[in-house]
Amino acid sequence: MWNYSEKVKEHFFTPRNAKVVEQANAIGDVGSISCGDALRLTLKVNPDTEIIEDAGFQTFGCGSAIASSSALTEIIIGKTIDEAKAVSNQEIADYLDGLPPEKMHCSVMGMEALHAAIAQYRGEEFVDDHEEGELICKCFAIDDVMIRRVVAQNKLSTLEEVINYTKAGGACSACHEKIEWVLESCIEDYDAASTPASVELTPPKSIVERVKRVEAVLDELRPMLQADGGDVQLADIDDDMVFLTLTGACSGCGLSGATLSMIEQRLSEALAEPITVYPVGGAAHAGGVS
Amino acid sequence: MNLNYKCCTGTPESDPLGSAYLDNNATTQVDPKVVEAMLPFLTQFYGNPSSIHSFGRPVGQAIETARQQVQELIGAEFSSEVVFTSCATEATTTAILSAVEAFPERKEIVTSVVEHPATLQMCEHLQRKGYTIHWIPVDKKGRIDMDAYKAALSDRVALVTMMWANNETGTLFPIRGMAELAKAHGILFHTDAVQVAGKVPIQVANSGIDLLSLSGHKFHAPKGIGALYLRRGTKFRPLMRGGHQERGRRAGTENVSGVVALGAAAAIAAESVRTDTARISMMRDRLEQGLLARVPNAFVTGDPGNRVPNTSNVAFEYVEGESILLMLNQFGIAASSGSACTSGSLEPSHVMRAMEIPYTAAHGAIRFSLSRFTTDEMIDAVLQELPPIVAKLRTLSPYWNEAEGVPHTEEFAPVFG
């Protein structure tokens, strides 16, 4: 049985706001019955102040799904919808004194229900970016669709690269064999697709070209970093030394060393010469990685 | 040394007295008589059974007694056909890999889609290595598709491996008939009898079964001991090499106390199959009928007319299994669920999916599995506590219309449903 915190158990056995809010003017229905989770969030928003005056949930799901829904309603009541929108799934998990890694998706569902309800209130369309692939890394909830996409985009070929780029397999390591299977099938796919004659890169001839190539690599990687709430900025280039600033969630992340070494590898490939990356500013504590 | 410390805090949340353990397909209580039989082999009789001296000899004899006890439980012709293993997963792994190695020219395996992971994942592994696996489907009641089975048999098949009874639903496959069909093609036949041994009489002599796996802890022996039945004359390749133990078929110094315990449990089970089955199946039926009468929108999964006597799998629609189990646990009631959440995966069990149980029900499937230690009071406890739990969870469920007491799947269509 799961090692649930006391707070999770408490919110499961005596959930708060388990109801349909009367005269709700914002409803968010999210979830996937195939995954065993579904949530309807009903809100009463004051149209003048945009304050959420009442919130109720109905949840089909496991202990942590019900507890996460209960926690969500407690967190957002009294907030304006803009304040509520800033609530992250981590805050829901923290409110419950943490969730088992395999259960973090329950807190994500709460956040998505909130976003769906707010979108409905504002008459916008809620776009979900939910992946429906086979769950590979249970610690970080990363599925094969995501791994395939990142592998294909970045032409990855080793387990270590997949860990560095996606975080999948970066914690308990139980999924390493599965990652290798996904990787093998990806490599088969792009071996079949690729043309034998690949363009041989030469080192850049001007400083402008050098900067352009570095920026191109960073632009390519940026969406991935932003997906984790972080970002990267080019600070300076001096010959074969590239100075970067990791910002947002990347600065201070335990995996920033791995991120930098991944960037370093990509830059070296793009510039066709060995590059050393130096973190400056926010991630200075990570030190040189070369 | 302080021997009074408590080694763990993970004790059941309520006193075992008054608790209802109904998860015997997961594991069983070790019979006190079995404990009594095995204890001397942890203290007085510690010799190595391979030794020639007087420390070893009684130990070796105890192993042979246990072998005969297992032989009798499964109705084998010779006691030497019983090979002790560390567990049923080892027995099954040995059976599959042995067949593959012994018949290298045969590159196909026949199995079902509802097997235990021990079989499933070994077959998937071989599939990646280039073997063709015939995954035989089941119908909505979990019954094997015999036409597909017959069609898959050929002289290219190294092994058929089929579970005798399903661990989630208790549904029985017609193993003896299937084994005969395999025999006609000269194919080795293995059955995972983990959920059958000790519950239903087994007679492997004069059957088409060549290999059979069983596990001690499913019938009141401790964990860590199992056995592989290996018909005399069957071409065999060991999994573990490096010793003469078990006639070279399973190297490694024997788990003597486990072997003795398995033998004792087998002897008791051979008797119990005759004396306790009627009582167990009556309690199971009372539980099942009582739940169906008290809880609307609930149904039995699998093939109720053809299953082991101790198992009932009831799907409660529009509620999720882990929530039910957590609430049952508050009352000291232990059961299992095929829901995704209990396992940490995102999909309900492969058995529920293979039977095409709708997702709204598959996640709420609860397995109750009884044993000869189950009492009427335990059944009463479930009948009393479970209906209000399901009702409470349904009030929380967006798929349930509380006012009318009916599902409202029509109105609730979540964004990525």
Interface residues (C-beta under 8 A of the other chain):
Chain A: M1 K9 F12 F13 P15 A18 D29 V30 G31 S32 I33 S34 C35 G36 D37 A38 L39 R40 Q58 T59 F60 G61 C62 G63 S64 A65 I66 P100 E102 K103 H105 E112 A116 F126 D128 H130 E132 L135 K138 W181
Chain B: R128 Y318 V319 E320 G321 E322 S323 L325 L326 M327 N329 Q330 S339 A340 C341 T342 G344 S345 L346 E347 P348 Y359 T360 H363 T395 L396 S397 P398 Y399 F412 A413 P414 V415 F416 G417
